[in-house]
Amino acid sequence: MNRGTKKERGIDLGFVHLHLHTEYSLLDGECRISEIPQAVLNAGQQACAITDHGVMYGAVEFFRACQSKGVKPIIGCEVYVAPRSMEQKDRLLDSDYSHLVLLAKNSIGYRNLVNIVSKAFTVGFYQKPRTDIETLTKYSEGLIALSGCISGSIPKAILSGDMSLARERIIIFNNIFGKDNFYLELQRHGIEGQEEVNRALMRFSRELSVPVVATNDVHYTTRADAEIQKLLTAISTGSTLEDSNFSMEGSEHYIKSEAEMRNLFFDIPEAVDNTVKIADMCEFQFDFENMHLPAYRPPLPYNSENYLKKLCGEGLQRLSDLGLLCTDLEEYKTRLDYELSIIHKMGFDDYMLITWDFVNYAKKRQIPVGPGRGSAVGSLCTYVLGITQVDPIKYGLLFERFLNPERVSMPDIDIDFCDERRGEVIDYVTEKYGKAHVAQIITFGTLACRQAVRDAGRALGMSYSAVDEIAKLLPKYKGVTLESALKENPEFKKRYDSDPSAKKLIDSAMKLEGRPRNSSTHATGVVITDEPITDYLPLAVNDDTTVTQFTMNTVADLGLLKIDFLGLRFLSIIQGAEKRIKEHTPDFSVERLPFDDEKTFDLLSEGRAVGLFQLESEGMRSLLTKLKPRNLEDIISVISLYRPGPALSIDAFLKNRIRPETIQYDDPRLKDILDTTCGVMLYQEQVMQVCRSLAGYSYGRADLVRRAMAKKKPEVMEKEKDIFISGATENGIAKETAEKIFDQMSEFAKYAFNKSHAAAYAVVAYRTAYLKCHYPKEYMCSLLNTVMSYNEKVGEYISDCAKMNIKLLPPDVNHSFGSFAVEGNNLRFGLAAIKNVGLLFAERVINERTRKRFSSIEDFLTRCGGFGSVKAFESLILTGAMDCFGLSRSRMMAGISAALETVSSNRNRNSEGQMSLFGGDSGMGDAIFEFPESNLPEFAKNEMLSSEKSMTGLYFTGHPLDGYEDIAKQIGAIDTEKIKENLENGSLNKNSLIKFIGLLTKKRSKTTKKNDIMAFVTAEDENGEAELVIFPSLYAQKGESINENRVYVFTGNPEIKEAYGEEGADSLTILVKSVCTPEEALKEFSAKSKPIEPKAEAEQSLYIKVTDENEFRLDDAIEFAAQTKGNARILVYFEKEKKLRQAKGKTTKISERLISQLKEIMGKENIAVK
């Protein structure tokens, strides 16, 4: 057959892969999209199709990857076709779906393909997303169809011997898609039945004049990658590589060259030629240029532009009337006019109105809305509309950071809502714009390194323990990869190099790492479109939720409006506290709080930030005590400083804050820009201001430079450097100075924080601090109710309550509500938080109590005995919730089952209403317990405490460490809270040796590679818990004598690991050097305790030398020294001033431990005793 010249063919190629599965076939495709274009080029081809199973997840990513390499992308999908209607879902009749490949010729074909794939999920899903003949007929225009692999409906009919059915199906598909748009697909992988199918298809091709096409059903990139595909299949099916029943046959499903395909189909060259013909017909291109915003319909006679102006004008006037503007009204009007002109010019009037509308809806329905998030906080328009709550003029925030007139892109307004009611806002948007126009957004779970190791281990048939041992060697920080672990972890690398099975496992896992494993619904993303969503992108269904098949960034790339509806727990906390405060102060409003409250800033400066938004980690609290914030700008700085990059600037920031006169600026104009951050460049906005002020950039261009710096693009940076230096020299700055400033700015820009975002979060942080300061009971109650399932957090917050003289009262059926509640000056534990009780039972008990308090245990059981299980009542007894009835817990436990049986039988006998449990009205309370066990002694205290802890996570009748306070003081033991605090302020470090008294709650032993035994132990005190590591040498001596539920003194080196998420708590780890009982520790300490020097303590003085480098740590050092009571003076020598001063009212007791730890704080050369 004459194939014609390449020029005549229109595409410079001789074969095109039209049937290819990528990693988005989710474990049924090995081909990484990023690698496909180069593999295609290596095979001598210039076009390629994507045809994942039933989905189009990777279509845009594939399109862009191909275009970047000069490969023509063809968008398609291998759909599943139902045997009958896709709405029929009978297990026996409708499980046998078949395959069909569809390719989009043009934009009409793409939209039809999207509709077919979407309906397969929303209507036809049964085992797989399925379409049917009716749907294919309706949406056939612009599509090319290939009959599919051996699992296609036509090959299935051939293999079953039903040639009549095969012919009928060919005719049907040919009629649906039309001449030259339906092809009989030929494949040759050496699979049983393929040649039989191919021969029959060729006969039908000649008979019915339907063309044939050759494909290779690609599942992996190269022949060698067949092993990875087998691994993926094993993971997908839960089998192992040894189980051949599930693996793909052979190793031929790779990206073959034209020569290989022509050799395979030497006898049918037209089948190869037709791939070129089909590729020529496929001209679909994604549109990345246009935006598709839905229209907001304002009330008549307004249009979107003048309605937005009206709302903004009214909002600005309202703020002015309330006295909330920081400068004259005209400055605000000028800025607002400028912003509105840019918004209109860029076509975003509707966007702003849509956002205003759903925020306004939430506020009208008392759904808490956050003060803002991200760059949108820099807009005055969003501020006057009430979308954000931070004045951008007052805090120097830039509109161009939000909307850049020199870079047209979709604006991005993310909104925080109360996490409990966020769904109501999404429902409102869905109803307003229509279900066909609103969907949530998909996200993909990828195989992270640990999961990859575990999945690969299962597929390789390795034992759980062997795989677990290797997985546990991986570092635990976020973003760790197997490659980085091999570089950073010597033990992991040694295992890889020395153990062949470990090497095979890790090599296999590296091939899996980063691949999509499953799809789920993005926690916050929602897309809203002008036309039906399926005009732009396909839909899927995740757990009954309709989602886009494209991810968040892809949705935005297509010019669609995507909004993050975020749920913020602290908004629920603030609302809960506000509701309780309004019960006694009706006019109270969180949104009207003053931002200059001295007591609030005192609380922050003292580091009393447990339970505060963004500020409660140990590191944050330590920074607060050093920075001592006095205004909102300071809180913005704290939030921005405490991050990995800027953290390097903390010392400079603090030093400059103490001595602002020492700050030196390379140009005087930098002072106005960097003054609020003590001469340190901290914010992205400052980078933009420097470019504008020193080099004459517009803010729009300055934002482009900031983006280039943040993305570390060297070629762009070099060009911008020349432009910056040129502009700066024109403004009178020396070239060397300009170069220095640009280099410093480039370095800072890598880590600079978005001030707009920090400002909004500083508002939330301040509000939580104000509430904790002025309304501690209400705030802590609301806070505790959001962490009831996080025992460690509950314990931390209860400990903090105690410091504020707020007691936690035990659960009580006559006083408790479902959750934590304020009771007088204290908090009462909630019934629903007790294990086995549950909210429904708790609510029924509370509802019953509102009629009349429970007068006795008989009264309680008579009225509530039918509400819950025996276990629920036992839990109430064991936690003390039924102590109010005056009976011992042991007696109530012994009789509760029989009592409830009596209640049940009496109810059955008297169904008309309540009756006395035993008849009569005397002695009823104790009558229930009149059986042989009535004289049982009460449970031992430790037993009671253990039950309380297991049922609630807390102790109520005491603590297992009660009575050990004196020993702890004498031996110098410190509690978990103090250890964490001192680690953060530098008083302790990982080399410090500390003593810790704790109750051992969990012991886990482990055998090392050398067959030695070591242990991981959890121990707790009244303020928290610590994880302790007992190494083999110590375990050999003490291991067998260390038991759970016993109190021990542990001596060791402490370190702290900060939690990733806000729900987690910082964890304390101690590497144990010795362990003994408290009594043994006291005896040993008494024998060793000696004064540091023979002369009297009163004659000694502690000398602290202060330098520029350690001045900001002085307060910490003095406070630490003064904690140890004694008569020694504390003298401070200021090196710069050459002056010696005594710390007024402060003395200490000098000891080796004190001196050692002060040297850690101030530097060993700066501490002396004389």
C-alpha positions, 0 to 999 in steps of 0.5 A: 500500500502506498503510504504517501510522502511524509509531507502528504501525510500532514504529520512527520511520523510513520506510526502513532501509539493510540492506545496507552495507559498512564499512571492515572489508570491507578495501578494499571498503568506504569507510564509516568506522564513526565516520561512519556513524551521523551520515550515517544521521541526516542521511539522515533514518533511525534504524536501519542494518545492517552487512553486511561481506563474509564477516566481522564484524570491525566489528560491536561498534564499529558497534553502539556507534557507532550507540548513541552517536548514537541509531541502532538497530544491526542486526548482519549479514554478506554471506556467501559461499555455495559452489556445493557443499559448503564442504569441496569446493575444486576450482579448476574446480568451486568458484571460483564462490561467490555472495553472501547477506545475513544479519541477526541478529534476536535472540541466537539469530540472532547466535550462529548468524550467528557460527557460520556466519561462523566455519565459513566460515573454519575449514572452508570457506575457499577464495579467500574464507570460504565457507558452504554450504546444509547449514550455513545450514540448521543455523544458520538460526534467528533469522536473516533472509536477503536474496537478495543483490546481482547476485552472489547465486546467484538473480540469477546463475541469472536472468542465465544464463537458468535460471529453473527453477534460480532458482525452486528456489533461492528455494524452498530459501532460503525453506524454510531461513529460513522465512516472513517471514525470507527476502526477494528483494533488489532493487537499482537502481544502473543496472548492466547486468542489474539490471532483468532480475533485478528483473523476474524477482524480482518475478514469483517474489515473486508466484508463490511469496509471497516478499516483496521488499526494497529495498537500496542495497548501500552501499559509501561514505557520500556520492556524492562518496565514490565516488572514494575507493571507486575508489581503495580498489578500485584498491589492493586489485586492484593496478590504477590508477584508469584501469583501469575493469575493476576499478572499481565501476560508477557512483556510486550505492552511498551512504547514500541518503535515504528520498526517494531510495529511494522515487523509485528504487522508486516502482513497488514501495513495499512493497520500501521498506516492508519495510526497516522491517518487517525492522528492527523484527524485529531486536532483538539487543543485545550484552551488555557487563554480564556477564563470562564467565570459564571455571571453574578446577577445583580438586582436591576437596574445595576450591572456587575460593575456598578453594583460592585462599586455601590457595595464597596462605596457603602462598605467604605462609608460604614467603616468611616462612620465607625471610625475604623480608618487609619488615615483620611477618607480620600486616601481610601477612596483613591486606593479603592477607585484604583483597585476597582478599575483594575478589577473591571479591566481584568474582568473580575467584577463577577468574581468579587460579587460571587465571593461577596455573596456567599460570604454575606450569606454565611454571615447572615446565618451566623456561620463564622467567617475568618478574617481572610487568608492569602493575598486577598487580604491585601485588597481594600475592595475585599476589606470594604466588602467584608470578605476580609477583616484586615485594613490593608492600608493600615498594615502596608499590604499590597493589592498587586500581590492579589491581582497583578495587572501585568500578569493576567491570572485568575484571582485566588480568594480562599475563605475560612469558615467554621469547620462545623458549618462549612458544608452549608455554604457549599450547599448554598453555592450549589443551589444558587448556580445549579448542580450542573455548574458546581462540583468539588475537586478531586485530589490524588493520594500518591505512594509516599516512601513508607507506603511504597516500601510496605506495598512493594514488600507485600507484592514481593511476598516478604514478611511483615516484620522484615518490611516493617523493620526497613520502613521504620528506618526511614526519617519521619519528616514531611517530604522525605523520599527514599533517595533522600533517606539513602543520602541522609540516614547512614543506617538505612544506606548500610542496610541497602548496601549490605542486605540483598533483600532490602536492596531489592525491596527499596529499589522496587519501592523507588519505582513506585514512589510518587505514583497516584494510588487512589483518588479522593475529594479535596478537603476544600476545593470547589469549582463554579462554571458559567456553562455546565461543568462537562463543557470543560472537564469530566466528572467522577464520583467519590463516596457519593460526592461529585468531583472534577476529574482534574485537580485544583491547579488544572481547574485553574489552568483551564480558566475556571473559577475554583474557590477554597471553602476551608474549615477552620477549627478555631473559628468554631472555638471562637464562636463557642466561646462568644456564645457562652460569653453572651449568656452573661454579657449580651452585647459582647462581639468578637469582631468589635474587640480592641486591638490594643489591649495591654493585658492580652499582649502581657499574656502573649509576652509571657508565653501563655499561648497554650491553645491559641491559634498559630501560637501554641507550639513550644517554639512559638511560645518561646519566641513570644517571650523573647519578642514580647509583642505589643501590637498586631504588627508584632504578632504578624512578625511572630507568625512569619518568623517561625518558619524554616527559612526566616527562622534563621533571622530570628536572632537578628530580629531580636537583637535589632529589636532590643537595640534599634540604634544599631541597625544599619541600612544600605540605603536610607529608603530601606528604613521605611520598608523594613522598620516594622521588622527591625531591619530584617526582610521578612515579607514578600511585600517588602521585596516588592516595595524594595523593587519599587522604591529603589529601582522604580518598578511598578508593583505589578512588575515587582510582583513578577520579580518576586515570583521569579526569586521565589521559584529560583529561576537563575536565567530570569534572576540574572536578567532581572538583576541587570534591570534592578541595578540599572534602575537603582543607579538611576535613583542615585544608588551606587552599583555595588550597593545595588548589587548587594541589595539585590543579592540579599533580597534574592536570598530573603525572597526564597523564604519570605512570607505573604504578609497579607496571609500572616496579618489575617491569621494574626487577627485570629490569633489575637482574638483567641488570646483576648478571649483566653485572657479576659474570658478564660473559662469560656474559651478553654471550655470551647477549646476542649470541646474541639479536641475531645478525641485527642487525649494528649491535647485534652491533658495539655489544656486541662493542665493549662486550666489549672494554671489559671485556677480553673478546676476541671470537675468530674463527670456527674449525671446531675451536673454534666452536659454532653460536652465540657461546660462552664460551671461557676468558675470551673469546667465540668467534664461532659458525659458524651466524652466518657468511653462507651457512653456516646452523645445520644445516651448523654442527651437522653440523660440530660433531657430527663434531668431537665424535668427533675434532678435525679434524687437517688440511684433508684430514681436515676436507673428507673428513669434512664435505665432503658437509655443505654447498655450495661457498659455505658452505666459501668463507665458512668460508675467507674469515672465517678459520674454516679458518685453523687448517689453516695454509694461506693463505686465497687458496690455500684459495679457489683450490682449494676447488671442485676439492677438494670435487669430489674428495671427492664423486667419492671418496665415490661410488666408496667408499660403504661408509665414509670413505677417504683423499682421494687414497689413502696417508697422507702429504702429504695436507694439501697434496696438495689444493692442488698445482695451478698456483695454489698460489703465489698470494699471500695476499689483501691485508689490506683485502680480507680485512677486507672479506670478514670484514665482509660474511660476519659483520658484524665484523672479526677480523684487524684494522680498516681504521682501524688506524694512524690512532690518532695522527692522530685524537688530534692533530687532536682527532677523536672516535669514534662512541661518544664523540660519542653519549655527549657528545651525551647528557650535554650536552657536545656539541649539534647546533651543535657542530663535531666531527671524525670519522674513518671508513671510508666503507662506503656512498655514495648520491647524490641529485638535489635539486629544484634539480637539484643533487647531494647525498649520504648517506654511511655511515661506520664506526669501531671502535665504530659507524657514522654517517650523514653528509649531504653537501650540494650545495655541498660535494658540488660540491667533493668529491663525485667524490673521495669513494669507498667503502672509503676512510678520510676525516676528516669535520667537521660537526654531530652529532645522535642519533636514538634507536631506537623498539624494543629491537632497534634501535640509536640512530643518529648523523647528522652534517651534514658541513661539510668532508671530507678524507683523514686526511693532509690533515687532519693537515697543516691542523691542524698549520698552525692549531694555536696555544695559546689565550693567549701565557702559559704553560699552567702559569700558567693555570687553568680556572674553573667556576662552580656554580649551583643550575641547573647543579650536577648537571652538575658531575661531567660537566664536570670529567670532560670537562675532565680527559680532555684531559691538561695542566697547567692547574688546574681550580678550582670556584666554588660561588656559593651558598657563595661558596667556591672549591675545586680539583678534586683530582687533576684537570688539563686542557689549555686550548683553544678547543674545550674552553672552547666545549664546557664552556660548552655543559655549564655555561652560557657565563657560568659558564666562564672562563680566568685 
